[in-house]
């Protein structure tokens, strides 16, 4: 019996490791599950990050950010904050606590089960007469326990089993181990056909293995007579090169000896009556998921085998965490093929792991020798593949070589289009692929729904070197590049059938680009392909990679395409990739300087509008809001002459955001009300990259405007809505979270801000295109820590992230980061540095032409000076007066309230009581708010007004 925990609609069973919601299993991942079990077990208690780390990453040292990412994931899965439900609370400076009531009950339904270990299969059987090869290694047969169990059952039930798999996958080793573990056969005989060179010699080889003393004119019939005396198992190994002779011999044996079972191994099926095919897959390999620990990697049999053979070959030391991803990558490159893994691992002692990985693309790796006592075809990967290659027809060999141009999976349509030609027909391609599938050299892709195929990696490397010796290789590579370019064109135009591209096609497009920009390639194909990269693979290709390809395309742009539409599209793609990439905005201003005049000269109004939107975004990131407003006005003026409803919407979004950033909240609100209201139901997918960014910014900035103008509750709802709408687009979600979390911070909704900050951390950690914004998210967390009273921790975090946040632009984030740092320093008593930080923010604000945050910056400086040992009250009041004047002029009621509360605090610190005029003004400001009485500043203001009323009544 074991405990099951019930809370809300959930049921948590730690033993069966299941989380159920309303009776349906809810998968959350192993780390999050371990953390949830720990929290529920200690319901109501606080668990520190270190305690949670010990539960979910036992024995490992990981960064604190891993806890935050997993916690954000867990909260989202549980629905924290939805309908007011709270499950996990963040406790400032201490950790997390499970706050939902928990009921415990006993589960009697789970039965304890025992699993058979790998070693258990190899217990010594009762000695019988078996003639099989002696195992070449004494260590355990890694990763094949389940195969042995399945095959043992199958060989009892069926009279003919053929183990089919690619060369080197371990077929011989598997059937040999099986023969030594079987208990239900009186006689087991093993036939090795690797040295038999002709179909006509198969019968004699079988008879000789069954009874070497037989000498007759019909040896196979005599062998059947011998086998029929007892319940027998005949193992016929290495059938593929004499498969017709094997098929005849096996059919004869099964027909005339009902007590005999046959177990064959081959790279293809025998195709005889009664045959059951057992497909032997390669060893499992770890998925490509980024960071990986040694323990995680070694849980995969391919990695365990690799390290075992590496140690045999002279490698010193156990697998380290930092090496785990390298070994996993090697095993994936080798398709989990045990023989290839053994041969490559044996060279780790000489070349090291990095060296081995680099050499996998080199034909040298195919020639690395293994054990000298192995059969000749198993001594190198190349000899193994030569064995399979010579069994192919001439046409199939040609098709195989040409298929090596595909870097990853491919469809039959793609193969036919690329491979056919120069003596190979479409029918030849189909027949050849069928033969390659039969011989285990081509396998199905990762997603069976796509119908994709792929060459096994070591086969592809082998075939690629064979292709280099063919005179028509460049023509095959050209057809390959043109095939994917045609698909990308059709996708952009939205026309044509059978033009869909899959995620796996990105590898083939990269290969096409490498050829196009190489010696003997075609730069024109490469340039056009680059223009379509972002449109085709926007969710897969990182902006930095796209930027590198586009830069290379510009360098190699043929003269006839200079100053053409193709040149303009390339500039547009490069501008997008540069502005959104990790390398900062270096060089992007020059791209606008070249692209905008060219778009006007070519009268391409779409790209001109898109680049203008991008230029506005560039100035916004740089903190040059005046220039951004000028661009927005130019955009609006342009759409008056070449208008579309889309362009009018975008103009309103750009203008509204620039007004907001400059502190002109009335103008921003009016512009947003007009442009966003008319864009209701508008699909962002109809917009370009820069317009999508402006839409996300406008929706979240409208929430900030609403907060500033005195409707904090409505602003919180708008922020939640804007964030929810952005979830389908990672870049828009990142922008919405970065700017929207401040609405929750300013409203005192710290728990919700904490959850959203965790979500931002997870988003930037898991999306390669957004990883550059990870430090910006950490800076937002620093602002949260200041408000939670964790000054020391916030100072360390904000100081460390300030420079990296500056490198990605978005100066409005810099204002908030510097303001929070200054406030934290003041709390810690570092007043000189605090003043320096806030003055830096004010200086940046002046250069930006103003900012919506200016009144808050002035208030912060006043409070820093007030808390310093030698405060100047005249300067404090002047700063508060200046801030109040700006807040009133810009209709920033939220800042005005905060400034008035600061004035009351300053007066009291000087021993002055608040005047009736001061209370009256406070009451007037509070009455001006439309909603949000439970937000932090309004709660403080109402508390002061109640105190004043109580005092008046008491007197």
N, C-alpha and C positions, 0 to 999 in steps of 0.2 A: 504494500500500500504506500502511496505517496501523496503529498499535499498538493492541492490545486487551489490557486488564488483567484478570487472573484472580485472585480471592481468595475463599476459601471456596466457597459455591455460586454466586457472582456472576461476571458477565462485564461489563466496562465498555468501551464503544466511544465515545471522545470525538468522533470524526468524525461518526458516524451519530447521536450523542447518544442512545444507548440503554444502559440498565442492565438486564441480564437476570439472572434468578434461576432456576436449574435449567431454562434454555431458554425461560423465559417473561418477557416484558418487564414491568418493574416501574416504573411512572411515579412520579417523585418531585418534579417541578417543576423549572423552569429554574435558579432560584437554588441550590437544594440540589444539582443536578447539577453546576453550575460549581464549587461548593465541594468536592464529592467528587472531581472530576477533579484539582483543585489538590492535595488531600491525598494522593491515590493517586500522583500524579506525584512527590511528595516523601515517599514512604513512609519512616517512621522519623524524619523531620525534624519540627521544630516550626514551624507556621505561625501567626503572630500574627493577632489579629482584624483588624487593618488589612490584612494581606496577603490574607486571605480576602475581606474587603470589596472589595478592588481586583479580585479575580477575579469575584465575583458581582454587584457593583454598579459596574462600571467607569465612572469619571468622575463618580460620584454621591457625595454625602455623606449617609450614613444613620446612625441610632443603633446603638450596640452591641447593643441588644436584638434587632435584626433578625437578627444573627448567632446569638444564643442561640436564637431561635425556629426559624430554619432548621436549626440544628444538632440541636435536639431532634427536629424532624420527620425529619431524615435518620437519626439514631440509631434512631428508632422503626421506620422503614422497613427499615433493615438488620437490626434485631433485636438491637441492642447489649444485652448483659446476659442475653439469652435463652440458656439452656443453657451459660452461662459464656462465650459468644463475645464477644470485644472487638474492635471495629473502630477506633473513634475514642476516644482518651484526652484528657482535659482536663489540661493542664499548668499548675499554679497560677501565675498572674501572667504567663504567657507566651503561651498559646494552645492549639492543638490539634495532635494528631499521629495519623496513620494507623498503627496498630500491628499490623494483620493482615498476614502475609506475602503478597506480590504477585508473580505471574508475568506476564511480558510475552510476547505472541506477535504475529505479523503477520497482518492481515486482508486477504486479496486479493479478497474477494467484492464489496466496494463499488465500484461504478463511478461515475466522476465524471460528473455530469450538469449541463447548462447550462440555465438558465431564461430564458425570453424576457422582457425588461423591458417595462415599460409603454411606454417611448419607442420600442422597436423596432417596435411595431405601427404606428407612425405615420410610418415611412419613406415618402418620396414614391414613389408607384407610377409605372409607365410611363403616360404621358399617354394617356387614351382619351376617348371622348365620354361624359362623365357630366354629368348635370344634377341637382345636389343643392344645398341651401342652403350658403352659406359659413359656416364655424364662427364663432360669435360671440366666442370667446375664443382667444387664441393659446397659452395654457398647456396643459399635458398634461391628458388626460382621466383624472381621478383615480379609482383603485379599480376600473376596468372592464376591465383587460387580459384577465382570464380570461373575462369575458362576451363580449368581441370574438372571442376564439379559438373559444369554443363556438359562437357565432352564425355565424361564418364557416364552420365545418364543417357546421353544420345547413343553411345556405342553399345549400350545394353539393349536399347529399344529398336535401333535400326541396324540393318545388316551391312549397309554401305554408307560410310561417312567420309566426305572429302573436306579436309581442312584447307581452306583457300585463303591466301593472303600474299602480299608482296614479298619479294626476296628479302631475307634478313629479319623478318618479323618474328621469327621464333617458332615456326611450324614444327621443325624437326625436334627442337628442344621440348616442345609441349607434348608431342606424341610419345617421345621417349620417357618423359616423366610420367605420363599417363600409364604406359605399359608397366611401369614399376609399382604403380599404386592400385592397379586393377586386381580384384579378388575372384571374379566370376568366370575366368577363362582358364582352361587346363593347359593350353599351349598358346604361346605368343611368338610369332615369327616376324622378323624385321627385314625388309627388302630395300636396299639402298640403290636407287637407279641412277645416281649422279654420274656413274662411270659407264653406264650403258648408252651407246651412241646411236642405236638403230631400233626402230619399232619391232623388227623381227627377232630381236634378242631378248625381249622382255620376258617371254614365257620361260626361257631357259634360266634367266636370272631369278625369277620367282621360284621355280622348282629347286634350284640350287640352294636358295635360302631356306626353303622348307625342309629339304633333306638332301644334303650334299652328296650322299652316297648313291643317289638315283642316277642311273645311266640308261636311257631308253630313247626310242624314237618319238615318244609322246610324253615328254617330261612333265608338262602341265597336268595331264590326266593322272600321272603317278603322284604329283604333288597334291591333287585333290583327294586321291585315295588316302594319302597320309593324313591330311587335315581332317578328313571325315571321321577318323577314329575317335577324336576327342572334340570338346567344345573349344574352338580355336579362334584366335584373332590374328589376322594377317595385316601387318603395317607396311604399306607401300609408300616409300618416301621419294620425293623429287620426281614427280611424274610429268612435269610440263613439257619437257623436250621430246618425250616419247609417248605422248598422251594417247595417240591412237592405239598403240600396242598395249598400253595399260588398260584402256577401255575394253579391248577384246579379251584380255586375260582375266580381268575382274569379272566380266559378264559370264565367262565360262565357269569360273570358280563358284560364283554365287548360284548358278543354275544347277551345278552338280554336287554341291556340298552344302546341305541345309544347316549344318552345325558350325559353319564358318562365317565370321564377320570380317569385313575389310575396312581398314582405316587408311585413307590415302592422304598425301599432302601434295599440293600443287599451287601454282600461281593462278590457275584457272580450273573450273569444274570439269569433271570427266564427261558429263552429259550422257549417262547411261541410265537405264530403267532402274528405279528404286533408290537412286542416289539422293542423299541429304547433304546439303552444303553447309559447312560450319565456317562462317567468316571470322577469321582471326584478325582483330583490329590491332593497330599499333598501341604501344603503351600510352597511357594518359599523360598529357602535358599540361602544365599550369597555364591558365588564360593570361592574356596580356593585359593586366589590370594596373600597371604602374608599380608602386612600391610593393615589396614582398619580403617576408621574413624567411630565414633559413628553415625554420620549423614548418612553415606553410609549404615551401617549395619541396621539402623532403617528404611531404605526405603524398606526393605524386611519384608513382613507380619509375617513371623515366628519369627523374632527377636522382632518385635513390640509386638507380643503376649507374647513372653517369658518375656520381661521386664515388661509388664503390670501385668502378674501373679506373677512375682518375687516381685513386690512392694506389691501386695495383700498379699503375704506370709511373709512380714516383711523385705524385702530388702530395704535398705536405699540408696537414691541418684539415680541420673540419670546415664545412661550408659556413661562411660568415653571412650575416644579413645583407651586407652591401654587395655580395656576390650572387645572391639568390636570383635576382632578375636576369643576370647574365646567363647563368646556367639554364634558367627557364627558357630564355630566348634561343639558346643553342638547341635544347631538346625540341622546341617547336620547329626550328629550322630543319631538324632531322626527322620531322614527322613522327617522333616517338618510336622510330625504328630501332629495335634493340641492337642489331648488329652495327648499324651506323653509329649509334650512341657509344657502343663499346670501342669501336675503332677511333672515333674522335676523342673520347675521354682519355684514351691511352696517351694522347699527345699533350695533355694539360701540363704535366710535369715539365715538358720542354718549352712550350710556347706560352703558358699561362692562359687564364680564362679569356682575357681580352684578345690575346693573340689568336687563339683558336676561333673565336667568334669572327674576327676579321678575315681569317683564312677560309671560312666556309664557302665564300664565293669563288675561291681559287680552285682550279682543277687539282692542285697539289693535294687538297684534303681528300679527294676521291681516291688518291693513290696511297694514302697512309696504310701501312700493313698492320695486320693484327697478329694473332697467334700463329707461329710457324707450323704447328701441328693441325691447324684447321684445314678443311678441304680447300683446294685452290680458289674456288669461286667465293669463299668466305674470308679470304685473307685481305682483300681491299674492297672498298665500296665500288670502285670502278669494275673490278672483275665480277662482282655480283651483278652489276647492271649490264655488263657485257653479255653475261649469261642470258639475261632476259631479252636483251636487244636483238641478239642473233636469231631468236625465235620468232621475231616479227617479220611480216612480209615487207618487201621493198617499199611499197606505198605507205604502209603503216610507219615504217622508220622515218620516212620523209615528213609525214604528218606529225609524228611525235617531235621531231626536231623543230618544226615550225611552231608548234604549240608552246614551245618554251619562251616565245616572246610575251606570253601572258604572265604578268607578274603575280597574279592571284587567280581567283576564280573566273570562269568564263562560261557563257551560255553556248548552246549548239549553234545558234545564229551567229554569234561572234566568231566561233571557230571556223564555221563555213566561209564567212565573209573574208576572214584574214588568211586562212590556210589554203583555200582553193585557188587554183591557177598554176601556171607553169607545169602542166602535165598532171595535176591533181584535180579531179572533178568534185562537185558537191557530194556525189554518192560515195566517192573514195573517202572523203573526210568522215562521213557518217559511219561507214564500215570500219574505218581505222579506229575511230573513237570507241566503237563497240568492242573491237578487239583489245584495245588498251584497257578498257574497263574490265573485260574478262580476265586479263592478265594482271590485274591489280596495280597497273601503273597510273591509271586515272581513277580518281574517287569522286564521290559526290561532295558538293560544297557544304558549308556549315549550316545553311538554311535550306531544307529540302523543298520548301514551297517555291523557291526561285528556279529550281531545276538546274542549278549551276553545277559545273564540274571543276576539278582542279587537278593539275599534275602534282604528284607528291614532290616535296621540295628537293629531295636528293635526285629524283628523276629529272626535274626541271633543270637543275644545275648540270647534270650529265648531258641532257639534250641540248642545252644552250651552247656547250662547248662543241658539240657535234655540228650545230647550226653555223658556228663561226667558220667552218670549213666549206660551207656551201656558197657558191657564187651568187645566189639570189637572196642572200639573207637581208640585204638592205630593202629589197622590194617587199619582203614579208613584214619587215618593221614599218615600212611606209603604209602598207595596207592596215596594219594594226593601229597606227596613229590616226589614219584617216577614218577608220571605223568609229573610234570614240569621238573624234571631232564631229562627224555627221550626227551622232547621237546627241551630242551637246547642242549642236545647232537646232536640231528638231525639238529638243526640250525647251530651249529658249523661245522658239517660235510657237510652241504649243501645237504643232501640227505633225501629221504623220502617225502611222500606227507602228507598234512594236519598237518604240523609241525609248522605252523606260530605261533608266540607269539605276543600278543598285549601289548600295554602300561599298561593296567590294570593288566596284569599278574604279575607285579612286587610285588604287595601286596600279592599275593598268594605265590610267591617265598619267601618273607620275613617270612610268616607264616610257610612255610615248613622248613626254616632254624631254626626258633625258636623251632619247634618240634624236629628236628634232633639233636640239641645240648642240649635238655632237658633230664631229667631223663625219661627213657623209650623210648627215641628216637634212632636214628641211626646216629652216628657221621660220618660214612663212606659216607652216602648219603649227609650229610651236607658239607663235605670236597670237594667232586666232584662238588657240586652245586656252592660252593664259587669260584672254579677255572673257572667257566663259567659266573660269574656274569657280569664282565665288557664287555665281548664279546656280551652278550645278551642284556644288559640294559645300554649301554655306554652313551646314551643321557638322561637317567632317573635317574640312581642311582649315588649319589654323591660319590666321591672318598673316603671321610672320612668314610662313612657308609660301603663301600666295604672293607676298611682297617680294620675296627672293626670286620667284619665277618671273614675275612681271618686270623686275629690274633687269633680269637677264634678257628678257624679250625685247626691252627697250634698247639695250646695248646692241642686240643683233638685228634690230628692225631693218628690213631691206629698204634701200633708198626710195623705191617706188611707192612704199607705203607711208613715207614721211608726210605729216600734215594731212592725213586721210581719216576717214571714219574709223578705220582699224586702229590708227594711232591714238585717236581720241578715246576709244573704248578702253584701250590699254592704260591710258593715263587715268581714266575714271577708276578702273580696278585697282591700280597702284595707289591712288589717293585713298580709297576705302581701306585697303589693307594697311596702309601706313598710319592713318588716323586712328584706327581701331586696334592696331597691333601693340606689341609690348615695347617696341623700340623708341617710344616717345614720338614726338611730332617733328623730329628733325627732318628737314627737307620737304615737308608737306606744303609749306607756304610756296615754294618754288613750283610745285605741281599745280597749285591753283593758278599761279601766274602764267603757266604755259597752257593749262587745260581750258580755262575760261575764255581767253581770246580765240583759241582754236575752235571751241564750240560755237562762238558767235560768228566766226568766219565761215564755218560749215553750216550755219543756221540750224544746228541741232538743239532745239529748245528743251528737249527732255534732259539731255546731259548738262546743258547750261544751268537749268533749274536745280538739278541734283548737285552739281558742284557748288552753286551758291548756297544751298542748304548745308553742304559740307563745310564751306568757308565760315558760315555762321556758327556751326558747331565747333570749329577750330578756335574762333575767337572766344567762345564760351569757355572752352577748356583752358585757354590761356589766361582767362580772367580779364580780357579786354572787352568789357560789356558795351562800351560806346561804339567800338568798331563793329561789334556783333549787331548792335541796333541798326547801324548804317547798312549792313549787309541785308538784314531782315527787311528794311525799308526798300532797298534795291530789289529784293525778291518780290515784294508786294507790288512794286511799280512794274516789274516785268510781267507778272501774271495779269495785270490790267490790260496788257497789250496781247498776250498769248495765253489767255486764261483757260483753265479747266477747273472744275469743282475741287479736284484734288489739290491743285496748286494754291487755290484760295484758302483751303483749310490749312495747308502747311505754312503759308504766310502768317496766318493768325497765330499758329502755335509758336513760330519763331519770334514774332513781335511780343507776344504775351510773356514768354520766358525772359526775353531781354528786358522788358519793362520790370518784371519781378526782380531780376538780379540787380538792376539799377536802383531799386527801392520805390519804383512808381507803382504802388499796389492798386490804385484805382484804375489806371490804364490797363494794367495786367488783368484785373478781374473782368473788365468790360470786354477786352479782346478774347479772353478765354471763354467767357459766357457765349460769345457769338460763334467762335470757330469750333469749339468742342461740342457745343449743343448740336450743331449742324452735321457733325461727323459721327453721330451716334449710329452704331451698327456698322461703321466703316471698317473694312478688313485691312489690317496693317500689311498683309501680304501683297497688296496692290501698290505698295510704296517702295521706294528705293531705300538703301541702307540709312542714308542721312535723314530722310524724312521719317523713317521708323523711330530713329533716336529722338527726333524732335517731338513726335507724338508721345513717347514715353515720358520725356522730360516735361511736356506741357501738362499731362494729367497729374503728375506728382507735384509739380510746381503750383498748380491750381489749388491743391490741398494746402500747401504752405501759405499761399495768398489768403485762403479762407481762414486759416488759423490766425494770421496776422491781423485780419480785419474783424476779429471778434467772434468767430464761430468755431471754437476748438473742437466741439463734439462732432459737428458736421465735417470738419477737416479730417478727423480721425477716420470717419466712415469713408471719405473720399480717398484717403491714403490707402486704406485696406482694399478698396475697390480697384484702385490703379495698380496696386501690387498684384492682385489676383488676376486682372486682365493681362498682365505682362508675363504670366507664368509660362505661356506657350513659346515665348521667345527669350532665351537665356540672356542675350545682351540687354534687352529692354528691362528684364527683371533685375539685372545687376544695377542698372541706372536707377530704377524705381526704388530699390532697397537703399542704395547709397544716399539718395536725396530724401527718401520718405521716412527713414528711421528717425530723422531729426524732428518730425512732427510728433512722434511718440515721446521722444526725449523732452521736447519743450512742453508737452502736456503732462509730464510726470508719469507716463505709462511705461515704467521701466521694465516690468516683467515682459510685456509684449515686445518692447524694443530688444530685450535680451533674446527672445525667441527668433525675431527677424534677423538679428545680428548673427546668430548661429546658422540660420538659413543662408545668409550671405556668405559666411565662411565655407559652408558646404558647397555652394554654387561655384565659388572661385577656386575651390580645391579640386573639383571634379570636371570642370570645363576648361580645356586647354586655352581657348580663346580669351577666357576671362581671368586667367591666373595672374595677369599683371595687376588686377584690381584687388588681389588678396590683401596687400598691405593697406589699401584704402579702407577695406572692411575692418582691419585691425585698428585703424585710427578711429573709426566710428565706435568700436568697442571701448577705446580709450576714453571717449567722451561719456560713454555710459558709466564707466568706472568712476569718473569724477563725480557724477551725480549720485552714485551709490556711496560716496564717501571713502573710496579706496584711492586716496591721493597718491601714495607712494607707487602703487602698482600702475596707476594711470600715467604717471610721469615717465616711468621706464618705457612703457609701451609707446606713448606718444612721441617721446624723443627718438626712439628707434625707428619709427615709421614715417617721420616727417619728411625726410629726404626722398624716400621711395614714393611717397604720395605726391610730392612735387614733380617727380619725374614723369608721371602719367598725365599731368595736367589737372583740369578741374580745380581752378583756384578757389572756387567757393568751398570746396572741401578743405583747402588750406586755411581759410578764414576760421572755420569751425574748429579745426584741429589746433591751431595756434591759440584760439580763445580758451579751449578746454585745457590745454597745457598751461597757459598762464594762470587759470583758476586753480589747477592742481598744485602748481608751484607756490601760489600764495597760501594755500591751506598748509603746505609743508613748511612754510616760513621762509621760502626762497624768494623774497620780494623783489630783489634787484633783477633776477632772471625773469621773474613773472612780468615785470614792467617791460623788459626788453622784448619778451614774446608778444605781448599785446600791442606794443608800439610797432613791431614788425607787421602784425596783422593790419593795423590802421594804415601803415604806409602802403601795403599792397592794395588796400581798399581805395586809397586815394588814386593810385595809378590805374585802377580798374574803372575809374569814373563814378565810383559809388557802389554801394551794395545794400541789399535788404537787411544785412546783418549789422550795419553801421551803428544803429542805436544800442544794440546789445554789446558791441565791442566797447563803446563808450561807457556803458554801465559797468562792464567787467573791469575796465581800468579804474573807474571810480571806486569800486569795492576793493580792488587790490591796494590802492593808495590808502583807503580807509583802514585796512587791516595792518598797514605797515607801522613800524614803531614810531615814525615821525610823520604822521599823516598831516597833509595840508587841507583843512576843511574847505577853504575857498576853492581850491582846485577840484576837490571832490564835487562840490555843488555846481561848479561851472560845467564839468563833464556831464553831470546829470541833467542840467538845464539844456545843454547842447543836444544830448540824446533825446530828451523829451520833445524839443522843437522839431527835430528831424522826424521822430515817430509820428507827431501830429500832422506834419506836412505830407508825409507819405501814407497816411491812413493806416499806420501799423499799431492798432489798438493793443495787440498782444505785448509789444515792446513798451508801449506807454504805461500799461499796468505794472510791468516789471520794474520800470524806472521809478514809478511813484512809490512802489514798495521799497525800493532801494533808498529813496529819499527819506522815508520814515525811519528806516534802519540807521541811516547816517545821522539823522537828528537825535535819535535816542542814544547813539554811541557818544554824542557830544553832551548828553545830559539834558536835551531839549525834549519837551513833550510835543506831541503832534497837535497842531492847531486845529480849531474847528474848520478853518478853510481847507486844511489838509485832508481832514476826514470827509468833508463835503466833496472835495475833488475825487477822492478815492471812491466814494459812493457813486458819483456821476460816471466814473470810468466803468465800474462794475455794472451799472444799469445799461451801459452801451453794448455790453456783450449780448449776443443772440442766444447762446447756449453754452454748455460746458461748465456748469457750476461745480462739478466734481473734479475738474482739472486742478493741478497743483497750485498754480498762481491764484486762481479764483478761490480755492479753499483758504489760502493764506489771507487774502483780502477780506473775505467774509468773516473769518475769525477775528481780524482786527476790528471790523465794524461791530461785531457782537460784543467784543470787549469794551468798546467805546459806549455802546448802549447800556451794558451792565453797569459801567462806572457812572453813567448819567442817572440811571435809576437808583443806584445806591446812594447817590448824593442828594 
